[in-house]
Amino acid sequence: MSMKELQSKDLKYIWHPCSQMKDYEKFPPIVIKNGKGVFLEDVNGKKYLDAVSSWWVNLFGHSNQRINDALYKQANSLEHVIFANFSHQPAIELCERIISITPDRLNKVFFGDNGSSAIEIALKLSFQYHQQIGNVKKTRFVNISDAYHGETIGALSMGDMDLYSKVYKPLLLDSIKVEGPDCFRCKFNKERSSCNAECFVNMENKIESIHEEVSAIIIEPLVQCAAGMKIYSPKYLIKLRELCDRYNINLIADEIAVGFGRTGKMFACEYANISPDIMCLSKGLTAGYMPLSLVLMGDKIYNAFYDEYNTMKAFLHSHSYSGNPLGCSVALETLNIFEDENIVEANKKKSMYLRRKVESILKDIPHLGEYRQIGMIGAIELVKDLKTKEPFESEKRVGYAIYQNALKRGVILRTLGNVIYFMPPYVISEDEIDFMVDVAKDSIIEYFSNSDQK
Ligand SMILES: *Cc1c(COP(=O)(O)O)cnc(C)c1O
């Protein structure tokens, strides 16, 4: 079938995620035939560099031979088995390996099958934990501004992005929002180098007054990705850990986007040298292959559920695909690749290369607010007004136009509002980094040369 035929059938049957389907009248979905490394190829043979790792999941390229082989091998022995009362070697090995590389005090693993479900599990665990140890007043959750934790009702309640949640407000849990770090527009006027996470005072003040009702504080460690790759200081996390300890509050670290080497360390919590009480992992866990998520916790929480059945203290949560062996084998092979190829170390060089390359083009970028980067995440934030840092109006859809410019040139740079970001698979080469960044530059310049004429 031709691209045109496929597109018209697609639009006849499919409702795409995070899209206004009417946009597809002018800009129909690109039908992809195959992928190799950082490139995807559409049915017309046009290639696209996947600069967003297919929504932050892909680590080692598309159709990676090692992972393909692991998946194939597993499919030929066991595709799935009920996970209540049954187990299998891939799950057992995966949990042993994960526990050995994640921060201390995390030594038990519960399975989910996507990021949002991991968040739901974390919330339920924290709530039930406090109920069962007698902290019955600890029923509420605290999040920070611009948070994103997924789209299911509980996870959405923990987010703070009106774009995704506004219409559902009457349905959502009543979480307590605290103003979080905002380094680009820091109200404390701190240079990054002299920052001591002064903004934490908002959290401290709020928690002091309400700690008796707080079950957990949930946070995306180090980078609020969906908010536009907002990077903040690990000092904030150190203070948060202390505060949670002081008031017997569970710290939930949502490492769904930042885990698995994305920030330059295997897990973002390592920058602050902290262990959360609960940690959520997904996305890079399977290197972009399979929907799988893990929720890790320590004995403190686990033991509060461990009793005779009739006490009704068990965690009676389940998903049909809990512990799916295909996902587990792929995740195991992902960890093997990390180890065999010393990925975290190898990425340091790539990350430095990316920084130097972007810095060399910044002088050409109109309306440049700032460039920020950590590890394998880089983000160019455009602003309407350089002095006030006022953003462009969202109706202008600056990012969407730049995204389309980049697609024409063969790079997938799906933007977040006024933020153009790079989050490529780790297998990207230096030449490919050059191509990706040059296309970003040309696409931004094209937008402003057109819009300034209007
Ligand atoms: C993507 C994401 C989620 C949700 O994961 P899904 O698999 O899309 O449900 C949660 N938290 C963060 C930080 C994410 O980036």
PDBQT file of the ligand as one rigid body, heavy atoms in Angstrom, charges set to zero:
ROOT
HETATM    1  C1  LIG A 501       6.386   9.040  30.592  1.00  0.00    +0.000 C 
HETATM    2  C2  LIG A 501       6.348   9.329  32.029  1.00  0.00    +0.000 A 
HETATM    3  C3  LIG A 501       5.388   8.744  32.874  1.00  0.00    +0.000 A 
HETATM    4  C4  LIG A 501       4.273   7.879  32.351  1.00  0.00    +0.000 C 
HETATM    5  O1  LIG A 501       4.709   6.725  31.721  1.00  0.00    +0.000 OA
HETATM    6  P1  LIG A 501       3.736   6.033  30.639  1.00  0.00    +0.000 P 
HETATM    7  O2  LIG A 501       4.415   4.752  30.312  1.00  0.00    +0.000 OA
HETATM    8  O3  LIG A 501       3.661   6.974  29.487  1.00  0.00    +0.000 OA
HETATM    9  O4  LIG A 501       2.418   5.830  31.297  1.00  0.00    +0.000 OA
HETATM   10  C5  LIG A 501       5.461   9.028  34.220  1.00  0.00    +0.000 A 
HETATM   11  N1  LIG A 501       6.415   9.839  34.722  1.00  0.00    +0.000 NA
HETATM   12  C6  LIG A 501       7.348  10.403  33.952  1.00  0.00    +0.000 A 
HETATM   13  C7  LIG A 501       8.393  11.258  34.576  1.00  0.00    +0.000 C 
HETATM   14  C8  LIG A 501       7.339  10.190  32.573  1.00  0.00    +0.000 A 
HETATM   15  O5  LIG A 501       8.236  10.807  31.793  1.00  0.00    +0.000 OA
ENDROOT
TORSDOF 0
